[in-house]
């Protein structure tokens, strides 16, 4: 039986209680009145596009499925705001077209202050087995600087509720390099996070995105921590998590053994995946497309999608993504696509190795901790 190679689905839920001033995702506050219409549009998109996929594969919808799913990721926005009944219907629609692997990783993002015992138990009963909590910091002052409306207590309460619902596979999102953050403050956040025994931690350096309130607030770069200090904070994180048995398997991601994000590895390993919802990006049949970003426009026309601007060179994309992982990328692949001579590549690899940025053999290049932090700069030199 012919099946697409894609084994993952991303679902975008764009609703939030408040919009964080650093966020440039497709998400909106104070639009809860559109939740019902949005989910109807989401169900419509799934049915329309999955039927089209089945026709493309020349399969009969009633007798077979598109593929076996290994991951589903429900992101946002704040998916934990939504009543479980909507997700019950959502999973019904998905199961019309896909088989779920016995060990399918089903992740839902949740924000502290929106996590309730009843909802979490219902999500668990629907099959959600991994929760990603947007903690961002365990310091109330830093949370205020970030414009977050939750408190440290809200985060701790959320973790406890998720665990009491029987979901132990928990990721905590953290942000560093925040204005006003000290090394001591960051260390305290890491230590507090570790007290709650997450299986996974994702940590990101604050980026000032265009067209966000933070772009105006921090228009003067001098008001932001510099790159050297950001790397100091990154090093503190890497050392602490390494000491607690976490594998640093991707630039921003750390996991206990066996708890790496299967879904996110789909992206970094350049695997294909489905995606549904406003602004959602997918990768199918070698083509990357995305949905309408505007919420109201998506509700009116949920089946429209456009081809995205993305590196057209498959091998360049492969290096760009796989270089983020701890097991590195093929040196032969680099030689095939680099504009530089083999002599130059050999010299620059030796130079970067001496600087502690990477390790390489005749077959592989792997970035060190420092190299991961400077990933983009290294690729620019090599390519």
C-alpha positions as a Markdown table, in Angstrom:
| # | Residue | x | y | z |
|---|---|---|---|---|
| 1 | Unk | 0.0 | 0.0 | 0.0 |
| 2 | Unk | 1.5 | 3.4 | -1.1 |
| 3 | Unk | 1.8 | 6.0 | 1.7 |
| 4 | Unk | 3.3 | 9.4 | 2.0 |
| 5 | Unk | 6.5 | 9.5 | 3.9 |
| 6 | Unk | 5.2 | 12.2 | 6.2 |
| 7 | Unk | 4.5 | 10.9 | 9.7 |
| 8 | Unk | 3.9 | 14.1 | 11.6 |
| 9 | Unk | 1.2 | 16.7 | 11.9 |
| 10 | Unk | 1.5 | 20.3 | 13.3 |
| 11 | Unk | -1.8 | 22.0 | 14.4 |
| 12 | Unk | -1.8 | 25.7 | 15.1 |
| 13 | Unk | -4.1 | 27.2 | 17.7 |
| 14 | Unk | -3.8 | 31.1 | 17.5 |
| 15 | Unk | -5.6 | 32.2 | 20.6 |
| 16 | Unk | -4.0 | 33.8 | 23.6 |
| 17 | Unk | -5.1 | 35.6 | 26.8 |
| 18 | Unk | -2.6 | 38.4 | 26.1 |
| 19 | Unk | 0.0 | 38.9 | 23.3 |
| 20 | Unk | 3.5 | 38.9 | 24.6 |
| 21 | Unk | 5.5 | 42.0 | 23.4 |
| 22 | Unk | 8.4 | 39.9 | 21.9 |
| 23 | Unk | 6.1 | 37.4 | 20.1 |
| 24 | Unk | 5.8 | 37.5 | 16.3 |
| 25 | Unk | 3.9 | 34.2 | 15.9 |
| 26 | Unk | 0.4 | 34.1 | 14.3 |
| 27 | Unk | -1.5 | 34.6 | 17.6 |
| 28 | Unk | -4.1 | 37.0 | 18.9 |
| 29 | Unk | -5.6 | 38.1 | 22.2 |
| 30 | Unk | -9.2 | 39.0 | 22.8 |
| 31 | Unk | -10.5 | 37.0 | 19.9 |
| 32 | Unk | -12.1 | 34.1 | 21.9 |
| 33 | Unk | -15.4 | 34.9 | 20.1 |
| 34 | Unk | -13.8 | 33.3 | 16.9 |
| 35 | Unk | -12.8 | 30.0 | 18.5 |
| 36 | Unk | -15.9 | 28.1 | 17.3 |
| 37 | Unk | -15.6 | 29.4 | 13.8 |
| 38 | Unk | -11.9 | 28.8 | 13.8 |
| 39 | Unk | -12.2 | 25.1 | 14.7 |
| 40 | Unk | -14.9 | 24.6 | 12.1 |
| 41 | Unk | -12.5 | 26.1 | 9.5 |
| 42 | Unk | -9.7 | 23.8 | 10.9 |
| 43 | Unk | -11.9 | 20.7 | 10.5 |
| 44 | Unk | -12.8 | 21.9 | 7.0 |
| 45 | Unk | -9.1 | 22.3 | 6.0 |
| 46 | Unk | -8.3 | 18.8 | 7.3 |
| 47 | Unk | -11.1 | 17.2 | 5.4 |
| 48 | Unk | -10.5 | 19.1 | 2.2 |
| 49 | Unk | -6.7 | 18.6 | 2.1 |
| 50 | Unk | -6.6 | 15.1 | 3.3 |
| 51 | Unk | -9.2 | 14.0 | 0.7 |
| 52 | Unk | -7.0 | 15.7 | -1.9 |
| 53 | Unk | -3.9 | 13.8 | -0.6 |
| 54 | Unk | -5.9 | 10.5 | -0.8 |
| 55 | Unk | -6.9 | 11.3 | -4.4 |
| 56 | Unk | -3.3 | 12.2 | -5.2 |
| 57 | Unk | -2.2 | 8.8 | -3.8 |
| 58 | Unk | -5.1 | 7.1 | -5.7 |
| 59 | Unk | -6.4 | 5.7 | -2.4 |
| 60 | Unk | -10.0 | 5.2 | -1.4 |
| 61 | Unk | -10.8 | 7.1 | 1.8 |
| 62 | Unk | -13.1 | 4.5 | 3.2 |
| 63 | Unk | -10.5 | 1.7 | 3.0 |
| 64 | Unk | -7.1 | 3.1 | 3.9 |
| 65 | Unk | -5.2 | 6.0 | 5.5 |
| 66 | Unk | -2.7 | 8.5 | 4.2 |
| 67 | Unk | 0.1 | 7.5 | 6.6 |
| 68 | Unk | 0.9 | 6.3 | 10.1 |
| 69 | Unk | 1.5 | 9.2 | 12.5 |
| 70 | Unk | 4.5 | 9.2 | 14.9 |
| 71 | Unk | 3.9 | 12.7 | 16.2 |
| 72 | Unk | 1.2 | 15.4 | 16.5 |
| 73 | Unk | 2.1 | 18.8 | 17.9 |
| 74 | Unk | -0.5 | 21.3 | 18.9 |
| 75 | Unk | 1.1 | 24.7 | 19.1 |
| 76 | Unk | 0.2 | 28.3 | 19.3 |
| 77 | Unk | -0.9 | 30.6 | 20.6 |
| 78 | Unk | -2.1 | 29.0 | 23.8 |
| 79 | Unk | -3.7 | 25.6 | 23.1 |
| 80 | Unk | -4.4 | 25.0 | 26.8 |
| 81 | Unk | -7.1 | 27.8 | 26.6 |
| 82 | Unk | -9.3 | 25.6 | 24.4 |
| 83 | Unk | -12.1 | 23.4 | 25.8 |
| 84 | Unk | -11.3 | 19.6 | 25.3 |
| 85 | Unk | -14.5 | 19.1 | 23.2 |
| 86 | Unk | -12.8 | 20.9 | 20.3 |
| 87 | Unk | -9.8 | 18.6 | 20.5 |
| 88 | Unk | -12.0 | 15.6 | 20.7 |
| 89 | Unk | -13.6 | 16.5 | 17.4 |
| 90 | Unk | -10.1 | 17.4 | 16.0 |
| 91 | Unk | -8.7 | 14.0 | 16.8 |
| 92 | Unk | -11.8 | 12.4 | 15.2 |
| 93 | Unk | -11.1 | 14.2 | 12.0 |
| 94 | Unk | -7.4 | 13.3 | 12.1 |
| 95 | Unk | -8.2 | 9.6 | 12.7 |
| 96 | Unk | -10.4 | 9.5 | 9.6 |
| 97 | Unk | -7.3 | 10.0 | 7.5 |
| 98 | Unk | -4.4 | 8.8 | 9.5 |
| 99 | Unk | -3.4 | 5.8 | 11.7 |
| 100 | Unk | -1.8 | 6.7 | 15.0 |
| 101 | Unk | 1.4 | 4.8 | 15.9 |
| 102 | Unk | 1.1 | 2.9 | 19.2 |
| 103 | Unk | 3.7 | 5.3 | 20.6 |
| 104 | Unk | 2.6 | 8.4 | 18.8 |
| 105 | Unk | 4.1 | 11.5 | 20.6 |
| 106 | Unk | 1.2 | 14.0 | 21.1 |
| 107 | Unk | 2.5 | 17.3 | 22.4 |
| 108 | Unk | 0.4 | 20.3 | 23.5 |
| 109 | Unk | 1.8 | 23.7 | 24.4 |
| 110 | Unk | 0.4 | 25.2 | 27.6 |
| 111 | Unk | 0.9 | 28.6 | 29.3 |
| 112 | Unk | 1.0 | 28.9 | 33.1 |
| 113 | Unk | -2.2 | 30.5 | 34.3 |
| 114 | Unk | -4.3 | 28.6 | 31.7 |
| 115 | Unk | -3.7 | 25.1 | 32.9 |
| 116 | Unk | -6.7 | 23.5 | 34.8 |
| 117 | Unk | -7.0 | 20.1 | 36.3 |
| 118 | Unk | -10.2 | 19.2 | 34.4 |
| 119 | Unk | -8.9 | 20.3 | 31.0 |
| 120 | Unk | -5.6 | 18.5 | 31.5 |
| 121 | Unk | -7.2 | 15.2 | 32.5 |
| 122 | Unk | -9.4 | 15.4 | 29.4 |
| 123 | Unk | -6.4 | 16.2 | 27.2 |
| 124 | Unk | -4.7 | 13.1 | 28.7 |
| 125 | Unk | -7.8 | 11.0 | 28.0 |
| 126 | Unk | -7.7 | 12.1 | 24.4 |
| 127 | Unk | -4.1 | 10.9 | 24.0 |
| 128 | Unk | -2.0 | 13.9 | 24.8 |
| 129 | Unk | 1.2 | 12.5 | 26.4 |
| 130 | Unk | 3.6 | 15.4 | 26.3 |
| 131 | Unk | 3.1 | 19.0 | 27.5 |
| 132 | Unk | 5.4 | 21.9 | 26.7 |
| 133 | Unk | 5.0 | 24.7 | 29.3 |
| 134 | Unk | 5.9 | 28.3 | 28.5 |
| 135 | Unk | 7.6 | 29.0 | 31.8 |
| 136 | Unk | 10.2 | 31.4 | 30.3 |
| 137 | Unk | 11.7 | 32.3 | 33.7 |
| 138 | Unk | 11.4 | 31.4 | 37.4 |
| 139 | Unk | 12.0 | 35.0 | 38.4 |
| 140 | Unk | 8.9 | 37.3 | 38.7 |
| 141 | Unk | 10.9 | 40.4 | 37.8 |
| 142 | Unk | 12.1 | 38.8 | 34.5 |
| 143 | Unk | 8.6 | 37.7 | 33.7 |
| 144 | Unk | 7.4 | 41.3 | 34.0 |
| 145 | Unk | 10.2 | 42.5 | 31.7 |
| 146 | Unk | 9.1 | 39.9 | 29.2 |
| 147 | Unk | 5.5 | 41.1 | 29.5 |
| 148 | Unk | 4.3 | 37.7 | 30.7 |
| 149 | Unk | 1.1 | 37.8 | 32.8 |
| 150 | Unk | 1.8 | 34.7 | 34.8 |
| 151 | Unk | 3.9 | 34.4 | 38.0 |
| 152 | Unk | 6.5 | 31.8 | 39.1 |
| 153 | Unk | 3.8 | 30.3 | 41.3 |
| 154 | Unk | 1.5 | 29.9 | 38.3 |
| 155 | Unk | 4.2 | 27.9 | 36.5 |
| 156 | Unk | 4.8 | 25.7 | 39.5 |
| 157 | Unk | 1.1 | 25.1 | 39.8 |
| 158 | Unk | 0.8 | 24.2 | 36.1 |
| 159 | Unk | 3.7 | 21.7 | 36.4 |
| 160 | Unk | 2.0 | 20.0 | 39.4 |
| 161 | Unk | -1.4 | 19.9 | 37.6 |
| 162 | Unk | 0.1 | 18.3 | 34.5 |
| 163 | Unk | 1.9 | 15.7 | 36.6 |
| 164 | Unk | -1.3 | 15.0 | 38.7 |
| 165 | Unk | -3.1 | 14.4 | 35.4 |
| 166 | Unk | -0.6 | 11.6 | 34.7 |
| 167 | Unk | 1.5 | 13.4 | 32.1 |
| 168 | Unk | 5.2 | 13.2 | 33.1 |
| 169 | Unk | 6.8 | 14.0 | 29.8 |
| 170 | Unk | 7.1 | 17.7 | 30.4 |
| 171 | Unk | 9.1 | 20.3 | 28.5 |
| 172 | Unk | 9.9 | 23.7 | 30.0 |
| 173 | Unk | 10.6 | 26.7 | 27.7 |
| 174 | Unk | 13.0 | 29.2 | 29.1 |
| 175 | Unk | 14.4 | 32.5 | 27.7 |
| 176 | Unk | 17.8 | 34.0 | 28.5 |
| 177 | Unk | 19.7 | 37.2 | 27.5 |
| 178 | Unk | 16.8 | 39.3 | 28.7 |
| 179 | Unk | 17.5 | 43.0 | 29.6 |
| 180 | Unk | 18.2 | 43.1 | 33.4 |
| 181 | Unk | 19.1 | 39.4 | 33.7 |
| 182 | Unk | 22.2 | 38.6 | 35.7 |
| 183 | Unk | 24.2 | 35.4 | 35.6 |
| 184 | Unk | 23.0 | 34.7 | 39.2 |
| 185 | Unk | 19.4 | 35.2 | 38.2 |
| 186 | Unk | 19.7 | 32.9 | 35.2 |
| 187 | Unk | 21.4 | 30.2 | 37.3 |
| 188 | Unk | 18.5 | 30.4 | 39.8 |
| 189 | Unk | 16.0 | 29.9 | 37.1 |
| 190 | Unk | 17.8 | 26.9 | 35.7 |
| 191 | Unk | 18.1 | 25.4 | 39.2 |
| 192 | Unk | 14.4 | 26.0 | 40.0 |
| 193 | Unk | 13.4 | 24.4 | 36.6 |
| 194 | Unk | 15.5 | 21.3 | 37.5 |
| 195 | Unk | 13.8 | 20.9 | 40.8 |
| 196 | Unk | 10.6 | 20.0 | 39.0 |
| 197 | Unk | 12.3 | 17.2 | 37.0 |
| 198 | Unk | 11.3 | 18.1 | 33.5 |
| 199 | Unk | 12.2 | 15.5 | 30.8 |
| 200 | Unk | 13.1 | 18.2 | 28.4 |
| 201 | Unk | 14.2 | 21.9 | 28.4 |
| 202 | Unk | 14.2 | 24.3 | 25.5 |
| 203 | Unk | 16.1 | 27.5 | 26.1 |
| 204 | Unk | 16.2 | 30.5 | 23.7 |
| 205 | Unk | 18.2 | 33.7 | 23.6 |
| 206 | Unk | 15.7 | 36.6 | 23.4 |
| 207 | Unk | 15.5 | 37.9 | 19.8 |
| 208 | Unk | 14.0 | 41.3 | 19.0 |
| 209 | Unk | 11.6 | 40.5 | 16.1 |
| 210 | Unk | 10.5 | 43.1 | 13.6 |
| 211 | Unk | 7.0 | 44.6 | 14.0 |
| 212 | Unk | 6.7 | 43.7 | 17.7 |
| 213 | Unk | 6.5 | 46.1 | 20.7 |
| 214 | Unk | 9.9 | 45.0 | 21.7 |
| 215 | Unk | 11.3 | 46.4 | 18.5 |
| 216 | Unk | 10.3 | 49.9 | 19.6 |
| 217 | Unk | 11.1 | 49.4 | 23.3 |
| 218 | Unk | 14.6 | 48.1 | 22.6 |
| 219 | Unk | 15.4 | 50.1 | 19.4 |
| 220 | Unk | 18.8 | 51.0 | 20.9 |
| 221 | Unk | 20.9 | 47.8 | 20.8 |
| 222 | Unk | 23.0 | 49.1 | 23.8 |
| 223 | Unk | 20.0 | 48.4 | 26.0 |
| 224 | Unk | 20.3 | 44.6 | 25.3 |
| 225 | Unk | 22.9 | 42.1 | 26.6 |
| 226 | Unk | 25.8 | 41.8 | 24.2 |
| 227 | Unk | 26.8 | 38.6 | 22.4 |
| 228 | Unk | 29.6 | 37.7 | 24.8 |
| 229 | Unk | 27.3 | 37.9 | 27.8 |
| 230 | Unk | 24.6 | 35.9 | 26.0 |
| 231 | Unk | 27.2 | 33.2 | 25.4 |
| 232 | Unk | 28.1 | 33.2 | 29.1 |
| 233 | Unk | 24.5 | 32.6 | 30.0 |
| 234 | Unk | 24.3 | 29.8 | 27.3 |
| 235 | Unk | 27.4 | 28.2 | 28.8 |
| 236 | Unk | 25.9 | 28.3 | 32.3 |
| 237 | Unk | 22.8 | 26.5 | 30.9 |
| 238 | Unk | 24.8 | 23.9 | 29.0 |
| 239 | Unk | 27.0 | 23.1 | 32.0 |
| 240 | Unk | 24.1 | 22.8 | 34.5 |
| 241 | Unk | 22.0 | 20.6 | 32.3 |
| 242 | Unk | 25.0 | 18.4 | 31.4 |
| 243 | Unk | 25.6 | 17.9 | 35.1 |
| 244 | Unk | 22.0 | 16.8 | 35.5 |
| 245 | Unk | 22.1 | 14.2 | 32.8 |
| 246 | Unk | 20.5 | 16.1 | 29.9 |
| 247 | Unk | 21.7 | 15.5 | 26.4 |
| 248 | Unk | 22.3 | 18.7 | 24.5 |
| 249 | Unk | 21.0 | 17.2 | 21.2 |
| 250 | Unk | 20.1 | 20.5 | 19.4 |
| 251 | Unk | 21.3 | 24.1 | 19.7 |
| 252 | Unk | 18.4 | 25.1 | 22.0 |
| 253 | Unk | 17.2 | 21.8 | 23.2 |
| 254 | Unk | 18.2 | 19.4 | 26.0 |
| 255 | Unk | 16.6 | 16.1 | 27.0 |
| 256 | Unk | 16.8 | 13.2 | 29.3 |
| 257 | Unk | 17.7 | 10.0 | 27.5 |
| 258 | Unk | 14.8 | 8.9 | 25.4 |
| 259 | Unk | 12.9 | 12.1 | 25.7 |
| 260 | Unk | 14.2 | 14.1 | 22.7 |
| 261 | Unk | 11.3 | 15.8 | 20.9 |
| 262 | Unk | 10.4 | 13.3 | 18.1 |
| 263 | Unk | 8.3 | 16.0 | 16.5 |
| 264 | Unk | 11.0 | 18.7 | 16.3 |
| 265 | Unk | 13.5 | 16.1 | 15.1 |
| 266 | Unk | 11.2 | 15.8 | 12.1 |
| 267 | Unk | 12.1 | 19.4 | 11.2 |
| 268 | Unk | 15.8 | 19.2 | 11.9 |
| 269 | Unk | 16.2 | 15.9 | 10.0 |
| 270 | Unk | 14.4 | 17.4 | 7.0 |
| 271 | Unk | 11.5 | 15.0 | 7.1 |
| 272 | Unk | 8.2 | 15.8 | 5.6 |
| 273 | Unk | 5.1 | 16.8 | 7.7 |
| 274 | Unk | 1.6 | 17.9 | 7.5 |
| 275 | Unk | 0.3 | 21.2 | 9.1 |
| 276 | Unk | -3.1 | 22.7 | 9.6 |
| 277 | Unk | -4.3 | 26.1 | 10.9 |
| 278 | Unk | -3.7 | 29.7 | 10.3 |
| 279 | Unk | -0.1 | 30.5 | 9.3 |
| 280 | Unk | 0.9 | 26.8 | 9.5 |
| 281 | Unk | 3.9 | 25.7 | 7.4 |
| 282 | Unk | 4.1 | 22.2 | 5.9 |
| 283 | Unk | 6.6 | 20.2 | 3.9 |
| 284 | Unk | 5.1 | 17.6 | 1.6 |
| 285 | Unk | 6.3 | 16.0 | -1.7 |
| 286 | Unk | 9.5 | 18.1 | -1.6 |
| 287 | Unk | 7.5 | 21.4 | -1.4 |
| 288 | Unk | 7.1 | 23.9 | 1.4 |
| 289 | Unk | 3.8 | 25.7 | 1.6 |
| 290 | Unk | 2.0 | 27.8 | 4.2 |
| 291 | Unk | -1.5 | 28.9 | 5.1 |
| 292 | Unk | -3.0 | 32.4 | 5.2 |
| 293 | Unk | -1.6 | 34.1 | 8.4 |
| 294 | Unk | -4.6 | 36.5 | 9.0 |
| 295 | Unk | -7.0 | 34.8 | 11.4 |
| 296 | Unk | -10.3 | 36.1 | 9.8 |
| 297 | Unk | -9.0 | 35.4 | 6.3 |
| 298 | Unk | -8.1 | 31.9 | 7.3 |
| 299 | Unk | -11.6 | 31.3 | 8.7 |
| 300 | Unk | -13.2 | 32.5 | 5.5 |
| 301 | Unk | -10.8 | 30.4 | 3.3 |
| 302 | Unk | -9.0 | 27.7 | 5.2 |
| 303 | Unk | -7.9 | 25.6 | 2.2 |
| 304 | Unk | -5.8 | 28.3 | 0.5 |
| 305 | Unk | -2.0 | 27.9 | 0.7 |
| 306 | Unk | 1.0 | 29.5 | -0.9 |
| 307 | Unk | 4.6 | 28.3 | -1.7 |
| 308 | Unk | 7.0 | 29.7 | 0.8 |
| 309 | Unk | 10.3 | 31.3 | 0.1 |
| 310 | Unk | 12.9 | 28.8 | 1.5 |
| 311 | Unk | 16.3 | 27.7 | 0.4 |
| 312 | Unk | 15.7 | 25.9 | -2.9 |
| 313 | Unk | 18.9 | 23.9 | -2.7 |
| 314 | Unk | 17.9 | 20.7 | -0.9 |
| 315 | Unk | 21.5 | 20.0 | 0.3 |
| 316 | Unk | 22.0 | 23.5 | 1.6 |
| 317 | Unk | 18.8 | 23.2 | 3.6 |
| 318 | Unk | 20.0 | 19.8 | 4.9 |
| 319 | Unk | 23.3 | 21.3 | 6.2 |
| 320 | Unk | 21.4 | 24.3 | 7.7 |
| 321 | Unk | 19.1 | 22.1 | 9.6 |
| 322 | Unk | 21.3 | 19.1 | 10.6 |
| 323 | Unk | 24.2 | 21.4 | 11.7 |
| 324 | Unk | 21.9 | 22.3 | 14.6 |
| 325 | Unk | 22.1 | 18.7 | 15.9 |
| 326 | Unk | 24.8 | 17.3 | 18.1 |
| 327 | Unk | 25.6 | 14.5 | 15.6 |
| 328 | Unk | 26.5 | 17.0 | 12.9 |
| 329 | Unk | 26.5 | 16.7 | 9.1 |
| 330 | Unk | 28.5 | 15.1 | 6.3 |
| 331 | Unk | 31.7 | 16.8 | 5.2 |
| 332 | Unk | 31.2 | 15.5 | 1.7 |
| 333 | Unk | 27.8 | 17.3 | 1.5 |
| 334 | Unk | 29.6 | 20.5 | 2.5 |
| 335 | Unk | 32.2 | 20.1 | -0.2 |
| 336 | Unk | 29.5 | 19.5 | -2.8 |
| 337 | Unk | 27.6 | 22.7 | -2.2 |
| 338 | Unk | 30.2 | 25.1 | -0.8 |
| 339 | Unk | 31.4 | 27.9 | -3.0 |
| 340 | Unk | 34.8 | 27.6 | -1.4 |
| 341 | Unk | 37.7 | 25.4 | -2.5 |
| 342 | Unk | 38.6 | 22.1 | -0.8 |
| 343 | Unk | 41.9 | 23.8 | 0.3 |
| 344 | Unk | 40.0 | 26.7 | 1.9 |
| 345 | Unk | 37.5 | 24.3 | 3.6 |
| 346 | Unk | 40.3 | 22.2 | 5.0 |
| 347 | Unk | 42.1 | 25.3 | 6.4 |
| 348 | Unk | 39.0 | 26.9 | 7.9 |
| 349 | Unk | 38.0 | 23.6 | 9.5 |
| 350 | Unk | 41.4 | 23.3 | 11.1 |
| 351 | Unk | 41.2 | 26.9 | 12.3 |
| 352 | Unk | 37.8 | 26.5 | 13.7 |
| 353 | Unk | 38.8 | 23.3 | 15.4 |
| 354 | Unk | 41.7 | 25.0 | 17.1 |
| 355 | Unk | 39.3 | 27.7 | 18.3 |
| 356 | Unk | 37.1 | 25.0 | 19.8 |
| 357 | Unk | 34.1 | 25.7 | 17.5 |
| 358 | Unk | 33.8 | 22.3 | 15.9 |
| 359 | Unk | 35.2 | 18.8 | 15.6 |
| 360 | Unk | 35.6 | 17.0 | 12.3 |
| 361 | Unk | 36.8 | 13.7 | 10.8 |
| 362 | Unk | 37.0 | 12.5 | 7.2 |
| 363 | Unk | 33.2 | 12.0 | 7.2 |
| 364 | Unk | 31.5 | 14.3 | 9.8 |
| 365 | Unk | 31.5 | 17.8 | 11.1 |
| 366 | Unk | 30.0 | 18.4 | 14.6 |
| 367 | Unk | 29.7 | 21.8 | 16.3 |
| 368 | Unk | 30.9 | 22.2 | 19.9 |
| 369 | Unk | 28.9 | 24.0 | 22.5 |
| 370 | Unk | 30.5 | 27.3 | 21.5 |
| 371 | Unk | 30.0 | 26.4 | 17.8 |
| 372 | Unk | 26.4 | 25.7 | 18.3 |
| 373 | Unk | 25.9 | 29.2 | 19.7 |
| 374 | Unk | 27.7 | 30.7 | 16.7 |
| 375 | Unk | 26.0 | 28.3 | 14.2 |
| 376 | Unk | 25.0 | 30.9 | 11.6 |
| 377 | Unk | 28.4 | 32.6 | 11.5 |
| 378 | Unk | 30.2 | 29.2 | 11.0 |
| 379 | Unk | 27.9 | 28.2 | 8.2 |
| 380 | Unk | 28.5 | 31.5 | 6.4 |
| 381 | Unk | 32.3 | 30.9 | 6.5 |
| 382 | Unk | 32.0 | 27.4 | 5.3 |
| 383 | Unk | 29.5 | 27.9 | 2.5 |
